[in-house]
């Protein structure tokens, strides 16, 4: 579910004008930090020229990801819309040797400007 964005763009490097491809990484991975830290990350990506930002979370952080998307849309960037919401399940293997797997819910909220 959480795969790297495969879009790429060309960036000039150095005086010689050499070009190389760099992957666009417009994803904000949600963890345990305060909501405003992630909101600032989203706003920074949009102001940096990103047309889309993916907010990714799993487990208990899903509700925080929804809060982040709503704060960005309603308080800071009213021209941003929710383009897509993907939900899914990741299967995690236990750290111990018993071989049990655990299901963890995931969400990816795509915001578009």
N, C-alpha and C positions, 0 to 999 in steps of 0.2 A: 504494500500500500504506500509506504513512504519511499518513493524512488526519486532519484535525482532528476531535476528538470533537464531535459535534453536539448532545449533550445540554446542556440549559441549566437553570438554576434562578434563582429570583427573590431579589434582594438589596435590602434597604432602604438608602437612601442619604440622608444629611442629616436635618435636623430636620423637614422637611416630609413625610417618609415616602415620597418618590418611589421608585418601583420601576423597575428596569431588568433586562434579561436578561443574564447573563454566561455564557459557555460554560465548562463544566467541562473543565479540562485536567489529567487524571490520567495523563499520560504521562511516563515517564522515558526520555529519549533517551540511549542508551549510547554513550560515546566512549572516549577514552584515559585518563580519570582512574582512580584506584584504585577497586576494587570497593566499599569501604566508603563512599565518597562517594555512590554510587548507592543503596546499601542505606539510608543515612540519608535520602535523598530519598524512597524508598518508604515508610519508616516514618513520616516527616513527613506524607506524603499520607494515610496510613491514620489517623494520630492527628488529622488535620485534618477527619476525617469522611468521607473517601472510602470507598465500598464496593468499588470496583474500582480497580486500578492497572495500566496497560499499560507493560510494559518493552519498548522498541523498539530494535532494533539491526540492523546490516547488515554484511556482510563479515566481517572478522576479529574484530569486536566481538561476534559471536553467542555465542561461548563465554563471554565475560565476562557477557553478559545471563543465560545459564543459571546461572552462578555466583551472580549477584545474586539471582535468584529463589530458589535453594536456600538461601542464607544467610538471606534474609528469613524463609522458611518454617521452617527447622530451628533457627535460633539465636535469633531475636528475636520472631517472631509465629507461634507454633505453630497458632493458629486460622485462619491464612491458607492457602488452597488454590489450586492452579492450576486456573483455570476453563477456559482455552482456550489453545491454542498455534497460531498462524497462521504459516505459512512461505510464502515467495514469492520472486519475482525482480523487481528493478528494472532497467530498461534505461537506462544512462547514456550520453549522447553525449560523445564525446571533446572536450576543450577546443580541440584544433587543428581546422583546417578540412578535415581528411581525411574527415569524416563517419562514421567508424567508431563503433559502439556497443559497450558493454561490459555484460555481465550481472553483477549483484551480488545475492547471496542476502540475504534479509531474514527477520527473525523478530519476532513480536509475542507476548509472553507476558502473558496476562491473569491477574492475581492477584485473588482475591476473598476478602473477609472475611465 
